Amino acid sequence: MDYISPKEAVLRVKRWPKDTIAAGRRHSVGLKCDGTMTAVGDNKYGQCNVRGWRDIVAVAAGNVHMATNTGNAHTIGLKSDSTVAAVGWNKHDQCDVNDWRDIVAVAAGWRRTIGLKRDGTVVAVGRNNEGECNVSGWHDIVAIAGGDWHTIGLKLDGTVTAVGNNRYHQCNVSGWRGIVAVAAGYLHTIGLKSDGTVTAVGLNKHNQCDVNGWRGIVAIAVGSNHTIGLKSDGTVAAVGWNEYGQCKVSDWRDIVAIAAGCAHTVGLKSDGTVVAVGDNEYGQCDVSGWRGIQLPGN
């Protein structure tokens, strides 16, 4: 049996279930129980070309805010051997992950990809105009999240670190304590606390940070301007921008995992089927035919 340090043992225990569904600007991806992938939506840059992938254990999708001059995205898959696969838009080398090793979690922002290594350090590739890839000094990280222009890291001790654009104070997380999960959107950041409550910083133009009253939350997801919370009873809460009905989740039941794209929301049910609401211009919500999506923690 391989020796692991006490710190690495704690890192392993602290790690949270890997994402088996993900949503980008105009596409959605799902990880099936057999380690293969399925995807729907815009495929302009090949971001849905995941049919040949095998032995995948977690997925991520590059998100981007709602703007007429953008929407390009990429898809990331973490493999069982701790290497990483990538397809899609690669203008900023955000898909250049072939040499990554010992990765245990992945995240994707706009134009970049972030990887969490087994030793608690972090790697990143892609656009770095605002320092959003400056993660080489991070350590003791147990979870990562990528917003449009900022990157979030959850530390072993329940504190949070951030780099990148901070115009709307979306990186002002140094005072957070007792955090067990993080999520990042266009210009806001969400933290799930160990007591099931949620905290938020950043732009609140659409009330996407109005999560103070939430209770019993076990998972969080963030779109460009909306925030989703999975409750312990399998129902879902939502706040923020709702122009496309992306927050109309009050009737969802038996949900075990959530994901949020720019303007759509995806939910994984306990039977391995998937539901979605919101912007469906590119068919990114056409998930009703999905079956056998892997449940978190399985």
Disulfide bonds with the S-S distance in Angstrom:
none
